[in-house]
Amino acid sequence: MTIRILQLVEGAREARGLTVIIDVFRAFSVACYAFGNGARRVIPVGDLERAYELKQQDETRLLIGERGGQKLPGFDFGNSPTDIENVDFSGKTLVQTTSAGTQGIAAATGADEILAGSFCNAGALVRHIRARNPREVSLVCMGRAALEPSDEDTLCAQFLRDELEGKPTDFAAIKAHLAKYHTAQRFFDPEKHWAPARDFELCLALNRFDFVLKLSRGEDDLRGLERVTVE
């Protein structure tokens, strides 16, 4: 198994084989909590207008996501796991668009299989990849707004790689580092109401969920993330 760690949209375009698009702060942590609360499907889109269009086509779909970290006009939810932690999404389809994570999914056109990843479902990702035993694994770090690499996504990719290779990992040290890292400071700034302090803990709830989020094409011909439980 060859494992490559790639960065940003360019890395997503280069991704081959089984590909994990990583967005810890916060898109794919949010997606994990949505599925944990019963969501049936999450349709990730890169283009904002496309998200509005999908809502117009089916008013039962919920819009979730951000630009500049903040909730968008007409959206049901922003990009905060705290805001949806106790929301019942049973049977719901969500349309998600974000500055980083969903951009990576849209760009990963050369991948054989696409998963969405964060620390929240890291253990399930490792078990799924081991079971699939692909020749090539691409771990794509989407970084800060897909503009520059960020430690939370790179450290998550390194954590996944080390677990797959049987190397020791120290998640406590990772969490301690990220608490002081600049992309986490929004969570500790009371003026940034759209990034509550609890988001930091929820995004770093290691192995909270026992499923992977796999991209597949539905009956409506739209590509969406679906929950696949991993034993």
N, C-alpha and C positions, 0 to 999 in steps of 0.2 A: 504494500500500500504506500503510494507516494502522496505526501501531504504538503500542500503549498498554502502559505498565508499571503493573501493579496489585500490590496487597499483600494478603497473608494470605488467610484463608478468604473474607472479604468480596470481595476482588478476584477470587478463583476463581469466586464466584457471578456476578460481573459480566462475566466473560470471554466474549467472542464471537469467532467466526471461528476461525482456526487458533490454538490455545492451547498455550503451553509452560508447564508447571508446573515451577518451578525449586526445587531443594533441593540446594545444593552440599555443606553439612555436615549430613547425609551421605547421605540416602536414595537420591537418584538417581545419585550417584557410585557407591554400593554396587551399584545395579541395573546400571550399566554394566559393572562388573567381573564381576558374575554372568553377564551375557550374553557378555562376553568370554571367560569360562571355560566356555561351552557351554550355558548355561541355555536351555531351549526357550521358557519363558513365565514372566512374573512377574504374579501377580494382586494388584493393590494394593487394600487395603481400609482404610477409616477406623476401623471398629469392631473392637476386640480380640476380642470374643466371636465375631464373624463369622470371624475368622482361625482360631480354635480349631475352629469348626464345619466350615470347609473342610478342615482337617486330618483331622478325624474322618471326613468323607465319603470321603477318599482318603488313606490312610496314606503313599502314595508322595510326596505333596507335602511340601515342606520349608517350615518356618516361619522367617521372617527379619524382624527389626525391633526396635523399642525403645519404651519409655516412659521419660521422664526420661533419655534417652540410653543406657540400659542394657538388656541382653538380658533378655527376658521368660521367666518360668517355662514350661518345656516347649518352648521355641523351639530350633531347631537352630543358629541364628546370631543375633548381635546386629546392630548397625548400623555395623560397622567394615569398611571395605574391606581393611584390613590382615589381618583374620581370614579373609577369603575370597579373598585375592589368589591363592593357589595351590590353591584347592579346585576339583576337577573337577565341574562341574555338568552334564555332557553329558546332554542329553535331559530334564533335570529341570524340573519346575514348582515355582516358589517362590510362597508366599503372603507378601506383605510388608505390614506395618502399622507406621506411624511417627507421631510426634507432629505432623509438619508436612507433608512431601511427599505422602503418600497421602491426607491430609485434603483437600488441594487438588484432587486428582484426583476424589475423591468429590463435592466441591462444585461442580465445573465442569460443571454440567448443561446450560448454554446454549452450550457450545462446539461448533463444527462438527467439529473434529479436535483430539485431545489428544495431546501429546507430553510425555515426561518429560525434563528437561534439567539439565545441570550444565556446568562447564567441560570435563569429560572428553570430551564429545561436542559441544562448541560449534560447531566447524567443520562437522560433519555437519548440525547443526540449521540453520545458515545456508544451506548448499547445498540442503537439503530445502525450506526456506521459499522460497528464490529460485525453485526449480523449480516449486513449487506456485503461486507468485505470487498469494496470496489478497488479497482487498480489505482484510481486517482481520486483524491479528495481536495477540494478547493475551499478554504476558509476565508471568506471575504469580509473584511472589517470596513464598515461604512463610515465611521468617523464622525466628526463634528459637521453636521449639515452636509455630509458628503463632500466637504471642501478640504479638510485636512485630517490626517490620522488622529485618533484619540486613544488614550491608554485603555479605557474601559473595553473597547472592542478588540484591540490588539491583545490585551491580556486574556480576554475570553478565548480568542483564537489559540493563543499559546497554551491555555489551560486545556482546551479540547485536544490539541495535538499531543500534549504531554500525557494526558489520560489515555489516548489511543495508543501511544508508544510505551505505556507502562512506566512512565517516569513519575517521580514524586511531585506533588503539587501542594502549594500552601495558600489556600484560599483566604485564610485570615490575613496574611500579609498583603494579598491583592486588595482586599477590602480596606485595610488600613491605608494603603497607598492611595486608593481612589478617593477616600474621604478628604484628602488634602489636594487632590488633583483639580485643575481649573474647571473642567467640564462639569464637575459635581457641585461647584460652589453655588450654582443657581438654586439648588435645593435648600441651601442654608441662608438664602437672601429673602427676608420677609417681603420685600417689594415685588418679588417675582411670584405672584400668587398662582401663576399657572404651573409652577414647579414646586409643589409642597415638599417639606422635609421628608415625609414618609415615602416619597417616591424613591429616595436613595435606598432605603431598606428593602422595599418591595422589588426593586430592580436587581438587588444583590441577594435575593432569597435563593441561595444555591439549591438546585434540584427540587424546588417546590412542586414542580409538575412532572408527571411520569409519561408525558407524551411529546412527540415531535409535531411540528407544523409543516406539512408537506404540500407543495404546490401541485395541483392537478386540475385538469380541465373538466368542468361540470357539464351537465346535460344542456345548459344554456350556452355552451361553448366559451364560457368565461373561465379564465384561470383563477383559482382561489385556493387559499390555504385551508387544509382540513386537518383535524386532530387525528393522529394515529398513536394509540397507546402502545408503549414499548414495555414488555415484561422485563 
